[in-house]
Each structure stands twice: as structure tokens, then as C-alpha cells.
Amino acid sequence: MSTTPWFVFAGGGTGGHLYPALAVVEALRAAGAVDVSFFCTQRPIDREILGKADVEAVPQVVIPVPARPWLWPGFYLKWRQSVRACMDRFRQRRPMAVVGAGGYASGPPVSAALTMGIPTFLLNPDAVPGKANRHMGRKKGVTGIFAQWEVTRQYFPADAPVRVTGCPVRGAFRQRVEEMRGQAGGETGRQGDKEKSAAAEDAACCRLGRFWSRLGWRRGGGLCW
């Protein structure tokens, strides 16, 4: 069995759930050799985005919570099937951590990880958490909830382990911003943009290294808090 640390991300269905999580994947890979799997929805966008990022996509049978009560039994059946599948996979190889990225597909892996005592985190870039993060954030045993905004705290219990870290941003996105800024100004403008960009990365939402250090993963030392 591989001794490489294995990190599981869970969620998907939209780019808003996938891209911030993939920025964390970039930071993990920059820190050393890791294996990463993303337990996602069955929507084509998940396989497309994750494939381009060279991340294993693990589609789940879980479905969104139906609005009509008579459809809830079908949802519950799919939920249980997905949780069991996650637990079976985690028994075969225990993840170093499970990170819920939001959306209904994040629920089963996070639930399975909490049941099995695996370090579990939630990534919440939105000011107002979605239903999945709000529900899972109330569970006992969540190791950390990483938010972009201070206002997000009010949507979780007072004792929830919320940490305001900003939003992780992928390197390709930052590079594209630099290119656009360079095209918009002259040589002097480009130099000023670079300085402003560096300050913004340190002060706002591009803190990938700091983000993961706050999560508490240390190479060779496992997870700590």
C-alpha cells in the first residue's frame, strides 16, 4: 500500500465549489508528494475540470435534497449508498484529511470521515454558507472551517472552529490577472501593478501557503491543530 499522504476533497457541481479546492490542491502538491482524490457529483463539469487539473474524480450517486417530501426517501437511499461507498474506500486507504468544498456531494465523504475519526475540514469561500456546509459545520468533530469572510462566523455555532483565512486562488488565475494588468499599462504601470499584486496576495485572498499552514498540515508530521 502507498505511503504517500492521501487527501480527499469532496463537493462539486459548479466551478465555485471546485476551483478554490483545487487551489488548495496546488498548495499541497507544492509542499511535497501527495495523492489527491475528489469525491464529486456526476455532472460532466466535475470530470472536465478535475481532469484538466490531473485530480482523480470519484463520482457519487448522491443527489440534491428534493423540495418535494415524497421524494425524500429516494434521496436518503442515495445518501446512505454514498456514505457506505466512502467508508469502504476509506477503510481500504485512510485519508490524511477530508476537505468538504461545498455542495451536496460534499456531505457523504465528510459524514463518513467524521464517523471514522478522520481529520475533517470545510472550505467556505462564500460569505453565506450553503446548505451542505452549514449542516456539516454543526457536526461535532469537525477539525476546522476555513472562511473567506468574518461575517461567515454568525452562520455556525459559537464554538465551531471557524478560521478566517481568505480564499485560496489558483496560480493560473493569478497569472492571468498579471497578464491583463500588463496589457493595460505601460512599463511603469506594469511595475506598479506587480507591486500592488504582491501586496494584494499577501493581504487578501491569495494566501495558499498561509492557508494550509493554518489548517495544520506539516510535511512528515501529519495533521496538527
Order of alpha helices (4+ residues) and beta strands (2+ residues): beta-alpha-beta-alpha-beta-alpha-beta-alpha-beta-alpha-beta-beta-alpha-alpha-alpha-beta-beta
